[in-house]
C-alpha cells in the first residue's frame, strides 16, 4: 500500500506532503524500493539495470552515467568490471546489493527495504549493512526484518508488529528499558549445587525468576531495580570458595527478549479478548 501496488483499505499516508491515494505518480520520483525478492533480469548487466532505473528517475546524460557508476561503487560492484557482467552470473549477495543500489539511485528521499539481507552469508550481510548505514544519512529508510540484530544495527527507531498488529515503537534503548528491565544471569555448576545457586540468586534479587534449567545450567531474570552489577560479581566470587562454578555470565536484555515478551503479551491479550 505504501509503495502504490495496492490501494489502502482505509485511511491514507503522506510522502513529502503528497497523498498516496491521489499523488503516487509524483511520489514515485521521491521513492526507492528494495523488494524482498530480487526483481532482476538475468540477461542484463548490473550497470544496465541502474541505467534503466536511473532514467525512470529522470536522470539523463552525464548525470545518469555518474549516478550509475557511483551506485555500483557504493555497493562494491564496480571494480573488476563486475557491473558489466550479466546479473545471471551474480551470487545471491551481489544480486541483493544490486537491488539495494537500484532502490537508492536518483537520490530518493524515502526508501522502502523489505528484508534486505535475507539469505545472505555473514560477510555479504555486513557489507550490505554498511551500504544501508551510509545511505540513511540523507534520507528516510523504512526497513522490515525478522532479524533483531539487523534492526539494532540499522534502525534509529523500531516498531514491532505481531500477527499484523502494531504493538510498540521506540529506539532500541527505550524498548529494552520498557520491556526488558532485567539482567539475565546464567550459572553452570554440578547438579548437586543447583539449590545453592538458587539461594545465591534470591539473596541478590528476591524477585528473581528462573527461566531456564537443565543439567546444572540455570538462567535467571533479575530486575534491574533490585540488583547492582558489582554485587553479582561479589556474590559469585564468594560462592566459588564454597563450590565449583563451571561457567557464569551476566547479560543485558536483548531485542530478541523484547520481541518475545511483546509477542507473548499480544498473544495473551488476543486469547483473553
N, C-alpha and C positions, 0 to 999 in steps of 0.2 A: 504494500500500500504506500509506504513512504517513497518508494522509487518509481511509482506510477504504473506498475504492472497490473494491479487490480484496484478498483475504486474502493475508498474507505466504506466500511459498513455503517459507520456513524461518525459524527464529529469531523475534524479536519486537523491539519498541521500546516505550519508556515515555514518557508525557507527564504531567508532574506526578505521577509515581509510578503512573500507570494504564497497563494493558497494552492495546496496540492490538488484540490478538486478542479481548479479552473486554469492554473498557470503552469502546468507541468512542462509544456514546450519551452518556456522561458527558464524554468528551474533546471532543466537538463543542462543548460550551459554553465551552471554553477555546481553541478553534481558529478561525482565519480562513484562507480560501483564495482566492488570485487565480489562476485558471487561465490557461493560455497563450492561449486564445481566449476572447473576451468572451462570457459566457453571460448575455445580457440580453434583456429583452422590449422589442421596438421600440415598442409602443404605450403602455408605462408610462413615467412620468416618472422622472428621476433620484431625486427625493425619494421616490416610491412604492417604488422598488427598496430604498432604505435603510430605509424603514418596514417593509417586508416582512421583510428580513433581520434588522432590529433586533428584531422580535417573536420570530423564531426564537432569538434570544439572550436571551429572557425580559425584554426591555425593555418598559416599559408607560408609558402616560400622559405626564406632563410629562417624565419621564426619557427616554422614547423620542423625543419631539419635539426635545428639546435635543441628544441624541446625533445625530439626523438632521441638524439644522442645523450642528452642529459638524463633522460629517463632510463635508458639502458645502463648508463654508468651508475645511477643511483641504486640499481638492483643487481649490480655486478654481472651484467650480461653484455658488456661492451668489449672487453679485452679478448684478444684471440679470435675476433670475428664471430663470436657466439651469436650476436644479434643478426647475423646474415645467414644463420643456419635455419633450416625448416624446423618448425615447432614440434613436428612429429619425432624429431631426434632428441628433444629435450628430456631431461629427467623430470620426475614429479616436482622436485624442489624448484627447478628452473621455470617450469610452467607456472608454478604458484607465484614466483617472484615477478614473472611477466604479467600475470593477472593484476598484481598489486600496482605495477608500473602503469598499466592501462588505466586503472582507476584514478591515478594521480596526474596523468598527462593533461595539460591545459590549465593547470593550477586551479582545480575546483576548490570551492570554499567549504563544501560539505561532502564527505566521503563515507559511503556505507561499505563495511567489510564483514562478510559472513564467514566466520571460522577460517580466517586467512591461513592459519598454519596447520590445518587438518592434514594428517597423513605424512607430515614431514619428519625427517630424522633430526636429531638434536642440533647438528651443525647448521642444516638448512633453516631450521626454525629460528635459531639465534640470529642468523643473517637476515631473515625476514623481519624479525623484531626490530633490528637496528634501523631498517628502512622505515618502518611504521613510526618509530620513536622520532626520527628526524622529520618525517612528513607532518606529524601532528603539531609541530611548532607554528605552522602558518595556516591551520585550518581546523575545522571540527571533524573528528572522525568518530563515527558510531560503529562499534565493533561488537559482534556476537561471538561467543566462545563457550565451550564446555570446560576449558582449561582454566582453573583458578590461578595457576602460575602465570599464564599468559595475561589474564585480567589484571593481576597485581603488577606485572612488569609494564604493561602498556597503558593502563587506564588511569585517568585522574579522578573520574567518578564512576562508580559501579552501581548497576541496578540488578536485582536478582528476580527472575521470573520462575514460577513453579506452576506447571500444568497450564502455561499460557497466561497466568495471572501475575501482575506486578506486585511484588512484595515489599521492596525497600530500595533506597538509593542513598549513596554517600561515598566518600573516599575510603580507601582500604582501612585506614586507621580508625575512622569513625565506625565503620561496620564491625571491625574487630572489637572495639570498645563496647558497642551497643549489644552485640550478640555473642561476643566471646566472654570477656570479663573474667577469664580463668587462665591459670597456667596448667600445663599438663606435665605431671611428674611420673616418670617411668622408673621402676626399680626392679632389678632382677636378682634374686637370691635363690638359695636352695629352698625347695617346697616347705621344709620344716620351719623356716623362719618367716613365712608369709604373715603370720599373725603379729609378729614383732614389727614388721613393716607397716601393717595397718595401724598399729598403736602409734608408731612414729609419725605417720601422716596425720592422724587425728590430733596429735599434740600440736602439730604445726597449724592445722586448719580443722576446727571442729565440724565444719560443714563440707569437708572434702567428700567427693563422690567417686567411688571406684567404677571405672568404665571398661576395664579390660582385665582379664585374669586367666592365665594359662601357664602351667608348669613352672611356677616360681616367678614369672614376669607379671607385674601388676602396673596398671596405669590409673592415675587419679586426677580428677579435676580439682584444682584448688582455687577458690575465689580470690581474686587479686586483692580485694579489700581486707582479707584476713591474714595474708602472709607476706613476708618480706623475703626477697631472694637470698639475702645474707643468712637468714635464719634457716633456710632449706639447706644451704651448704654446711652450716654448722651442725645441724642435726644429723645429716648423712655422714659427715666425717666422724662424729661422735659414735654413731651406730657401728661404724666399721671396726671399732675397738671391741664390740660385743659379738658380732657375727660377720660372716663374709658377704660382701655385696659384689656380685659379679659385674654389674654394669648399672648405671643410672643416668638419667638426663632430665633436664627441665626445659620445656619449650613453651613459647607463647602460643596463643590461639592463632590458627592459620585460617586463610579464606576458605579452605576445604571444610574446616569445622563450622565456620559461619554458614556456609551454604547448606550443610547437612541440618543444622539447627533450624534455619529458616524454612527449609523444605519440610522437615518434620512438623514444625509448627503450623505450616499451611495445610498439610495433610490432616493433622489432628483437628484443625478448625473446620475443614471440609467434612470430616466424619461427624463431628459434633453438630455441625449445621444441618 
